Amino acid sequence: MKSSLLLALFFALTTLTTCRTVRITDAYAAYPTYDGPDLGLTFVRGQAQLRVWAPTAEKLQLKLYTEGTGGTPVAEYAMQKSVGGTWAYTLPAQPPGRFYVVQATIKGRQMAEVPDPYVHAVGLNGQRGALLDPATVSPARWEDDLRPKLKQATDIVIGEMHIRDLTMHPQSGVQHKGKFLGIAETGTRGPEGVKTGLDHLTELGLTHVHLLPTNDFASVDESQLQQNRYNWGYDPLNYTVPEGSYATDPADPAARIREMKQLVQTMHGSGLRLVLDVVYNHTADAARSSFEQLVPGYYYRHKPDGSYSDAAACGNEVASERPMVRKLIVESVAYWAREYHVDGFRFDLMGILDIRTMRAARIALDQVDHSIFMYGEGWAAGTSPLPEMERAVKANVLKMDRIAAFSDELRDGVKGHYARQTEPGFVSGQPGLEESVKFGIVAATQHPQLDYSKVNYSKVPWATSPGQAINYVACHDDRVLWDKLVVSNPGVSEQALIKMDLLSNTIVFTSQGIPFLPVGDDFLRTKGGSHNSYNLPDSVNQLDWARKAQYLHINLLYRQLIGLRKAHPAFRLATQEQVQQHLQFLPNMPAGTIGYRLTDHAGGDTWNNIVVLFNGNRQASTATIPGGRYTVVLEGAQISQQGIRKLESGQEIMTVDLPASSALILVQP
């Protein structure tokens, strides 16, 4: 479509309210698109060129500033209309300023100054882009950085954490508290000499560390860091720039880039892979965003009355199905993987994004490294105008190869409903949740022994392989596991709660699929009962390393539990067919208990047969298992791969005792 006709159509439609959504969607589909790889600021032999997609702009001005905030422009250039709805300008070899913005004129109205959507380096608070090539800003020996080896997805063990949570405690032993560099410190110790920070993560046995959002977000004023404001960061400002408050100097565009790369480099050197929590489903402030200031309406979904749709429950939702939005998201993900050597991505509210965008991201990441892991929340926080059949919700994981989703079936089956906080789960003796737990044990795949009609949420399997299911009982959202168990089991002793806690994650780490653990739950982390600590102070959110010293025996059990999983491939089968062949649920189990066998050296395991038994009841129970000679390797709070004790029966069937709120694992070598 010719640009004059396109603009006329745009102007006409934006004045209409009748049938607004349909007509505006038609106008958006008519916008020219740009397929080139050079959107944003690119450098050729050190000289910068800026290309910005703004098809409805009448003109686009490029302004240069000396500083990242304040002052007046030191230079101003009229960008030139180019192909595919873009505007381009090649800057002088020695530009007079260090920072840049663009300003569009649309329908005769001068819009706000903004950095371009593809910006990769920014000044203070992300207000202006920086004339800086991130490829020239790296720690020493960055070119030698390599990802730790990963054989298959089910070998992954994910630990979730926030940068401040891991480092801010006064007794963390970390020098650069709350910073990228704090995560890059090794040898840190806390009370009674316990390992803290990065050393804690490696000691725990994780393979992947999931960091809550580290891209540039809006809620923390980088010029007022002395206020020590805290936020999880789910309010994205610039998608593909590190957050300045985590840098030692937020005003220096190079600092945040170099220091985040140093974090990645140190993690890789310690055998850990890095997962970024990415929030492409909405922006912090739609009206003031670079999206809306450059191409009004295009980047967001709308309701019939023209207002922003809000499936993110954050004021807006991004229209990922539109070609130039999809391009931005896919190229952003690929940039993080390529430029920062990131090893995985957790997509916040993935159910808002469309399936085609997720598939395109998978293809782009495969071109960087096939082992990069993708997963997300297979739901939205509200209704969306994009039909569910087109969205990356759990039910559509079947259509997304090598993309995983969280199993809230297992989560709420084990500990109780996430929102009804006082409601207990399987581990607290709540009846009727066995099939929901078993759904997680088989990693949301098809299994002939499961009664899907009794599963709490999904009534059909949604994963085609175990590598598509993330098993967990807690995350940063809602109460941490310990606080949930406390509030849902009033009057119960600490000893009994610890049994429930250990049983919860014993289920997670012995289930097929991929286990996920919020760091700190391994020593009974508490947030004082808070169920939404996104903006609460460090005193609530930080990991209390004195608590690790207090519950070091619990931490050791978690380490042993992860070690058990990593040592035995029977717990990490790679295909649905292997799970169907080797995992058999035991019949006639009493209510409130679950039992299954992993048979015939499943996955090439050295153990021939493994019997796994869970008693969620708050009183002792019994179970019948096939007779024979067994070695007990896990019994409640005891774990020993060499064996705790022996059991033997010459009968065809034998009975074993199951203490209250406990797990029992027996093996036949």
C-alpha positions in Angstrom: 0.0 0.0 0.0 1.3 3.5 -0.9 2.4 5.5 2.2 -0.1 8.4 1.4 -3.0 6.0 1.2 -1.8 4.3 4.4 -1.6 7.5 6.3 -5.0 8.6 5.1 -6.5 5.3 6.2 -4.8 5.6 9.6 -6.0 9.2 10.2 -9.6 8.3 9.2 -9.7 5.2 11.4 -8.3 6.7 14.5 -11.3 9.2 14.5 -13.8 6.4 14.5 -15.2 4.5 17.4 -17.8 2.3 15.7 -16.2 -1.1 14.9 -13.0 0.4 16.1 -11.1 -2.8 16.9 -11.8 -4.5 13.5 -11.0 -1.5 11.4 -7.9 -0.6 13.3 -6.7 -4.2 13.1 -7.2 -4.0 9.3 -5.2 -0.7 9.2 -2.4 -2.3 11.2 -2.3 -5.3 8.8 -1.8 -2.8 6.0 1.3 -1.2 7.6 4.5 -1.9 5.6 7.0 -4.1 7.4 10.7 -4.3 7.4 12.6 -7.6 7.3 16.2 -6.4 7.6 18.5 -7.2 10.5 19.6 -3.6 11.2 16.7 -2.0 13.2 17.9 0.2 16.0 21.5 1.4 16.3 24.0 -0.7 14.4 27.8 -0.1 13.9 29.8 -0.7 10.7 33.5 -0.1 11.2 32.8 2.0 14.2 30.3 4.3 12.5 26.7 4.3 13.8 23.5 4.1 11.8 20.1 4.3 13.3 17.1 2.7 11.7 13.6 3.1 13.3 10.3 1.6 12.2 7.7 4.4 12.2 5.4 3.9 9.2 2.7 6.5 10.3 5.2 9.3 11.1 5.3 12.4 8.9 8.8 13.1 10.1 11.3 11.6 12.6 13.9 13.7 14.3 17.1 12.3 15.8 18.4 14.4 18.7 21.8 14.0 20.5 22.5 14.9 24.1 25.7 15.1 26.2 24.1 13.4 29.2 21.6 10.6 29.7 19.1 13.0 31.4 18.5 16.8 31.4 20.1 19.4 29.3 19.3 20.5 25.8 20.1 18.8 22.5 23.6 19.4 21.1 22.6 18.3 17.6 19.5 17.5 15.7 19.1 15.6 12.5 16.1 14.9 10.2 16.0 11.1 9.6 15.3 10.0 6.1 12.3 8.0 5.0 13.5 4.5 3.9 12.1 1.1 3.0 9.5 -0.9 4.9 8.1 2.0 6.9 11.5 2.8 8.4 13.5 5.9 8.8 17.3 5.9 8.8 20.2 8.1 9.5 24.0 7.6 9.5 25.7 9.5 12.3 28.9 11.4 11.9 32.1 9.5 12.7 32.6 11.7 15.7 29.0 12.6 16.9 28.8 15.7 19.1 26.7 13.9 21.8 26.8 10.6 23.7 23.1 9.9 24.0 20.2 10.0 21.5 16.4 10.0 21.3 14.0 10.1 18.4 10.9 12.2 18.1 8.1 11.5 15.7 5.5 13.9 14.2 2.2 12.1 13.6 -1.0 13.8 12.4 0.8 17.1 12.8 1.4 16.4 16.5 4.9 16.3 17.9 5.3 13.1 20.1 7.5 12.6 23.1 11.3 12.0 22.8 12.0 8.3 23.3 14.8 5.8 22.7 14.1 3.4 19.9 12.5 0.1 20.7 15.6 -1.8 19.7 17.9 0.2 22.0 20.8 -1.9 23.5 22.6 0.7 25.6 21.0 3.5 27.7 21.7 6.2 30.2 20.2 6.9 33.5 16.7 5.5 34.0 16.6 4.3 30.3 15.4 7.7 29.1 17.9 8.0 26.3 19.8 5.6 24.1 23.6 5.6 24.2 25.9 5.9 21.2 27.7 2.7 22.3 28.3 -0.6 20.6 27.7 -3.3 23.3 30.0 -5.6 21.4 32.9 -3.4 22.4 32.1 -3.6 26.1 33.1 -6.9 27.7 35.1 -8.3 30.6 38.5 -9.8 29.9 38.5 -13.1 28.1 34.8 -12.8 27.2 35.5 -14.3 23.8 36.5 -17.5 25.6 33.3 -17.8 27.6 31.5 -21.1 27.0 28.2 -22.5 28.1 28.5 -25.5 30.5 27.6 -28.8 28.8 24.0 -30.0 28.8 23.0 -33.4 27.4 19.2 -33.1 27.5 16.5 -30.9 28.9 15.5 -33.3 31.7 19.0 -33.0 33.2 18.1 -29.4 34.1 17.7 -28.3 37.7 16.4 -24.7 38.0 16.9 -22.4 41.0 15.0 -19.2 40.9 16.3 -16.0 42.6 16.3 -12.2 42.6 19.7 -10.4 42.5 19.0 -8.5 45.7 17.6 -11.4 47.6 20.8 -13.4 47.2 23.2 -10.7 48.1 21.6 -7.9 50.3 21.6 -9.5 53.8 24.2 -7.8 56.1 25.7 -11.3 56.8 25.8 -12.4 53.1 29.6 -11.7 52.9 29.0 -10.2 49.5 30.7 -6.9 48.8 28.7 -5.7 45.8 25.3 -6.1 47.5 22.3 -5.9 45.1 24.5 -5.8 42.0 25.4 -7.9 39.0 28.9 -8.0 40.4 27.6 -9.4 43.7 26.4 -12.5 41.9 29.9 -12.7 40.4 31.6 -12.9 43.7 33.0 -16.3 44.9 34.2 -17.4 48.3 31.5 -15.5 50.2 30.6 -16.9 53.6 27.9 -16.1 56.2 27.1 -17.0 59.8 29.0 -20.1 61.0 30.8 -20.2 57.8 27.9 -21.2 55.6 28.4 -20.7 51.8 26.4 -17.7 50.5 25.8 -16.1 47.1 27.1 -17.8 44.1 28.9 -20.5 46.2 25.5 -21.4 47.7 24.1 -22.0 44.2 26.9 -24.3 43.1 26.8 -26.1 46.4 23.1 -26.8 46.0 23.7 -28.6 42.8 21.7 -26.4 40.4 22.4 -26.5 36.6 20.4 -23.3 35.8 19.9 -20.1 37.7 16.7 -18.3 36.9 17.1 -14.5 37.6 14.0 -12.4 38.1 13.9 -9.6 35.5 17.3 -8.1 34.8 16.2 -6.0 31.8 15.7 -2.2 32.2 12.6 -1.7 34.3 10.7 1.4 35.4 9.9 1.0 39.1 13.3 1.8 40.6 14.7 5.3 40.2 18.3 4.7 39.2 19.2 8.3 40.3 18.0 7.6 43.9 19.6 4.3 44.8 20.3 5.5 48.3 16.5 5.0 48.9 17.1 1.2 48.4 13.8 0.7 46.7 12.9 -2.9 45.9 11.0 -4.3 43.0 10.8 -7.7 41.3 11.0 -5.8 37.9 8.0 -7.0 36.0 7.4 -3.5 34.6 9.7 -3.5 31.5 10.9 -0.2 30.1 13.5 -1.3 27.6 13.4 -5.0 26.6 17.0 -5.5 25.6 19.1 -3.5 28.1 20.4 -4.6 31.5 18.7 -2.9 34.5 20.8 0.1 35.8 20.1 -0.3 39.5 22.0 -3.5 39.4 25.1 -1.8 38.0 27.7 0.0 40.0 27.1 3.2 38.0 23.7 3.4 36.4 24.6 6.6 34.6 27.4 4.8 32.7 25.9 2.9 29.8 29.0 0.6 29.6 28.8 -0.4 33.3 25.6 -2.3 33.2 26.6 -4.1 30.0 30.1 -5.1 31.2 28.9 -6.1 34.7 26.1 -8.3 33.5 28.4 -10.1 31.1 30.8 -10.6 34.0 28.0 -12.2 36.0 27.3 -14.6 33.1 31.0 -15.3 32.7 31.4 -16.2 36.3 28.4 -18.4 36.4 29.6 -20.3 33.4 33.0 -20.7 35.0 31.2 -22.2 38.0 29.3 -24.7 35.9 26.0 -22.8 36.0 23.8 -21.7 33.1 21.8 -18.5 33.3 18.0 -18.1 32.6 16.6 -14.7 32.1 13.0 -13.9 33.2 11.7 -12.0 30.2 8.5 -9.9 30.2 7.5 -9.3 26.7 3.7 -9.5 27.4 3.3 -5.8 28.5 5.2 -2.6 29.2 5.3 -0.4 32.2 3.5 2.6 30.8 1.8 2.1 27.4 0.9 5.7 26.7 4.5 7.0 27.3 6.3 4.0 25.8 8.5 4.2 22.8 6.0 1.9 21.1 3.1 4.3 21.5 5.2 7.4 20.7 6.5 6.0 17.4 3.6 3.8 16.1 0.4 4.6 18.1 -1.8 1.6 18.8 0.2 -1.0 16.8 2.2 -2.7 19.6 -0.8 -3.2 21.9 -4.1 -5.2 21.8 -7.3 -3.2 22.4 -10.8 -3.7 23.6 -13.8 -2.9 21.3 -14.0 0.6 22.8 -10.4 1.3 21.9 -9.0 1.1 25.4 -6.0 -1.2 26.2 -6.8 -4.8 26.7 -5.2 -6.1 29.9 -4.5 -9.8 30.0 -1.4 -9.0 32.0 -3.3 -7.3 34.8 -0.7 -4.5 34.4 -2.6 -2.0 32.3 -1.9 -3.3 28.8 -0.9 -6.4 26.7 1.5 -6.5 23.8 0.2 -7.6 20.4 2.8 -10.2 19.7 0.9 -11.6 16.7 1.6 -8.4 14.7 4.7 -8.9 12.4 6.8 -6.0 13.7 6.0 -6.9 17.4 6.9 -10.5 16.7 10.2 -9.4 15.1 11.1 -7.2 18.0 10.5 -10.0 20.6 12.3 -12.7 18.6 15.3 -10.5 17.9 15.5 -9.3 21.5 15.6 -12.9 22.7 18.2 -13.8 20.1 20.3 -10.8 21.1 20.4 -11.7 24.8 21.5 -15.2 23.8 24.1 -14.0 21.3 25.6 -10.9 22.9 25.2 -11.9 26.6 25.6 -15.7 26.2 22.3 -16.3 28.0 21.3 -20.0 28.3 17.6 -19.9 28.8 14.5 -17.8 28.9 11.5 -17.9 31.2 8.5 -16.1 29.6 6.4 -14.2 32.1 2.7 -14.8 31.3 3.6 -16.7 28.2 -0.1 -17.4 27.6 -0.5 -13.8 26.4 2.1 -14.3 23.6 1.0 -16.1 20.4 2.2 -19.5 19.4 3.9 -18.3 16.2 6.0 -15.9 18.1 7.2 -18.5 20.5 8.0 -20.9 17.7 9.9 -18.2 15.9 11.9 -17.5 19.1 12.7 -21.2 19.4 14.0 -21.2 15.8 16.1 -18.1 16.4 17.6 -19.5 19.5 18.5 -22.8 17.8 20.6 -20.8 15.4 22.6 -19.6 18.4 22.7 -22.8 20.5 20.2 -25.7 20.3 20.6 -26.3 24.1 19.1 -22.9 25.1 16.1 -23.6 27.2 12.7 -22.0 26.8 9.8 -22.1 29.3 7.1 -20.0 30.7 3.8 -19.5 32.5 1.2 -21.2 30.3 -1.6 -18.8 31.3 -2.6 -15.1 31.3 -3.8 -12.9 34.2 -7.0 -12.0 32.4 -9.0 -12.3 29.2 -7.4 -11.4 25.8 -8.9 -10.5 22.4 -6.4 -13.0 20.8 -8.2 -16.4 20.7 -6.8 -18.9 23.1 -6.2 -21.4 20.3 -3.5 -18.9 19.0 -1.9 -18.2 22.4 1.0 -20.0 24.2 -1.2 -21.4 27.0 -0.6 -24.9 28.5 -3.2 -26.5 26.3 -1.1 -25.4 23.3 2.3 -26.6 24.5 1.6 -29.7 22.3 2.1 -27.3 19.3 5.4 -25.8 20.6 8.3 -28.1 20.2 11.0 -27.9 23.0 9.1 -25.1 24.9 8.1 -26.0 28.4 5.4 -24.7 30.8 4.9 -24.7 34.6 2.7 -27.5 36.0 0.4 -25.8 38.4 -1.4 -29.1 38.6 1.4 -30.5 40.7 2.0 -27.3 42.5 -1.5 -26.9 43.9 -1.9 -30.7 44.2 1.1 -30.9 46.5 0.8 -27.9 48.7 -2.8 -26.6 48.2 -4.4 -23.9 46.1 -2.2 -21.0 45.4 -4.8 -18.3 46.1 -6.8 -20.0 48.8 -3.9 -19.8 51.2 -5.3 -21.7 54.1 -6.3 -24.6 51.9 -3.9 -27.6 52.5 -2.6 -29.9 49.8 -1.7 -33.6 49.4 1.3 -33.3 51.8 -0.9 -31.9 54.5 -3.5 -34.7 54.2 -6.0 -33.1 51.9 -7.9 -35.9 50.2 -8.6 -36.2 46.5 -5.4 -34.7 45.1 -3.6 -37.9 44.2 -4.3 -37.7 40.5 -3.2 -34.1 40.4 0.2 -35.1 41.9 0.5 -38.1 39.6 -0.1 -35.7 36.7 3.1 -34.0 37.7 4.9 -37.2 38.3 4.5 -38.2 34.7 5.4 -34.6 33.6 2.0 -33.7 32.1 2.3 -36.4 29.5 0.0 -39.2 28.4 0.0 -42.1 30.8 -2.4 -45.0 30.6 -2.8 -45.3 34.4 -3.8 -41.7 35.1 -7.4 -40.7 35.5 -7.3 -37.3 34.0 -10.9 -36.5 35.0 -9.7 -36.2 38.6 -6.9 -33.8 37.9 -7.4 -30.4 39.5 -7.0 -28.3 36.3 -6.0 -29.9 33.0 -8.3 -32.9 32.1 -5.9 -34.0 29.3 -2.1 -34.1 29.1 -0.5 -31.0 27.6 3.1 -32.1 27.2 4.5 -34.4 24.5 7.7 -35.0 26.3 8.9 -34.7 30.0 11.2 -31.8 28.9 8.1 -29.6 28.4 6.9 -29.7 32.0 8.3 -27.7 34.9 7.5 -29.2 38.2 7.5 -27.0 41.3 5.6 -26.3 44.5 6.6 -22.6 44.9 8.1 -19.6 43.1 8.5 -15.9 43.7 4.7 -15.5 43.4 2.4 -16.1 46.3 3.7 -17.5 49.6 7.0 -19.3 49.8 6.6 -23.0 50.6 7.3 -22.7 54.3 4.8 -19.8 54.8 2.2 -21.7 52.8 2.6 -24.8 55.0 2.4 -22.7 58.1 -0.8 -20.8 57.2 -2.5 -24.0 55.9 -1.6 -26.1 58.9 -2.5 -24.0 62.0 -1.2 -25.4 65.3 1.1 -28.0 63.7 4.6 -28.4 65.2 7.7 -27.2 63.4 8.8 -30.8 63.2 5.6 -31.8 61.4 5.9 -28.9 59.0 9.4 -29.8 58.1 8.2 -33.3 57.2 5.6 -31.7 54.9 8.3 -29.4 53.4 10.7 -32.3 52.6 7.9 -34.4 51.2 6.8 -31.6 48.9 10.2 -31.2 47.2 10.9 -34.9 47.3 7.9 -35.3 45.0 9.3 -32.5 42.8 12.8 -33.9 42.5 11.8 -37.5 41.9 9.1 -36.6 39.3 9.7 -36.8 35.6 10.1 -33.4 33.9 12.2 -30.5 35.0 12.4 -29.5 38.7 12.3 -25.9 39.8 13.2 -24.6 43.3 13.1 -21.0 44.6 16.5 -20.5 46.2 16.2 -20.3 49.9 13.4 -22.9 50.2 16.2 -25.3 50.7 16.6 -23.8 54.2 12.9 -23.1 55.0 12.9 -19.5 53.7 10.2 -17.3 55.1 8.9 -13.9 54.0 6.9 -13.5 57.3 3.7 -14.6 55.6 3.8 -12.1 52.7 2.0 -13.5 49.6 3.1 -10.7 47.2 6.4 -9.2 48.1 7.1 -7.6 44.7 7.8 -4.1 46.2 8.4 -4.9 49.9 11.8 -4.1 51.4 14.9 -6.3 51.5 14.1 -7.1 55.1 11.2 -9.2 53.8 12.8 -10.5 50.6 16.4 -11.1 51.3 17.8 -14.6 52.0 18.6 -14.8 55.7 21.9 -16.7 55.8 21.6 -17.1 59.6 18.6 -19.3 58.7 20.7 -21.4 56.5 23.1 -22.0 59.4 20.1 -22.8 61.7 18.6 -25.3 59.2 21.8 -26.5 57.6 20.7 -30.1 58.0 17.6 -29.3 55.9 19.8 -27.6 53.3 22.0 -30.8 53.2 19.0 -32.9 52.6 18.0 -30.7 49.6 21.5 -31.1 48.2 21.3 -34.8 48.7 17.9 -34.9 47.0 19.2 -33.0 44.0 22.3 -35.2 44.0 20.0 -38.3 43.9 18.2 -37.0 40.9 21.4 -36.1 39.0 23.0 -39.5 39.7 20.0 -41.5 38.5 18.6 -41.1 35.0 15.5 -43.0 35.9 14.2 -39.8 37.4 14.9 -37.8 34.2 13.6 -39.8 31.3 13.7 -38.0 28.0 10.6 -39.2 26.2 6.9 -39.8 26.8 7.4 -43.4 25.5 10.1 -44.1 28.1 7.8 -42.8 30.9 5.0 -45.1 29.7 7.3 -48.0 29.4 9.2 -47.7 32.7 6.9 -45.9 35.1 4.1 -48.0 36.6 1.8 -46.7 39.4 1.2 -49.3 42.1 -2.4 -50.5 42.5 -4.5 -50.5 45.6 -2.7 -47.7 47.4 -4.5 -46.3 50.4 -6.2 -42.9 50.1 -3.7 -40.1 50.6 -0.8 -42.2 49.3 0.9 -42.6 46.0 3.3 -45.3 44.8 5.0 -46.1 41.6 7.9 -48.2 40.2 10.6 -47.3 37.7 11.5 -50.6 36.1 14.2 -52.3 34.0 17.1 -49.9 34.4 14.9 -46.9 33.2 17.0 -44.5 31.2 20.0 -46.7 31.5 20.1 -46.4 35.3 22.4 -48.6 37.3 19.4 -49.4 39.6 17.2 -52.1 38.1 13.9 -51.3 39.8 13.0 -48.3 42.0 10.0 -48.1 44.2 8.8 -44.6 45.2 6.2 -44.1 47.9 4.6 -40.9 49.2 2.3 -40.7 52.3 0.6 -37.4 52.4 -1.5 -38.3 55.4 -0.8 -36.8 58.8 -0.9 -40.3 60.2 1.1 -43.5 59.4 0.0 -45.8 56.6 1.1 -48.9 54.8 1.6 -49.9 51.2 2.0 -53.2 49.4 4.8 -53.6 46.8 6.2 -56.5 44.8 8.2 -58.9 47.0 12.0 -59.2 46.8 15.2 -57.8 48.2 15.4 -54.0 48.5 17.8 -51.3 49.7 16.2 -48.2 51.2 17.9 -45.1 49.8 15.4 -42.4 51.0 13.3 -42.5 54.2 11.7 -39.3 55.3 14.6 -37.0 56.2 17.3 -39.6 55.5 19.0 -40.0 52.1 21.9 -42.3 51.2 22.5 -43.6 47.7 24.6 -46.4 49.3 21.6 -47.5 51.4 20.1 -46.8 54.8 18.8 -50.3 55.5 17.6 -53.5 53.8 14.2 -55.0 53.3 13.5 -58.5 52.0 10.5 -60.8 51.4 10.2 -64.1 49.7 6.5 -63.5 49.1 5.0 -62.2 45.9 3.8 -59.1 47.7 5.3 -57.4 50.8 3.9 -54.7 53.1 6.0 -51.6 54.0 5.2 -49.0 56.7 4.9 -45.3 55.7 5.3 -42.8 58.5 3.1 -39.7 58.4 4.0 -37.0 55.8 6.9 -38.9 54.4 8.5 -40.5 51.3 10.2 -43.8 51.0 12.4 -44.9 48.1 13.6 -48.5 47.7 15.8 -49.9 45.0 16.7 -53.3 43.6 20.2 -52.9 42.2 
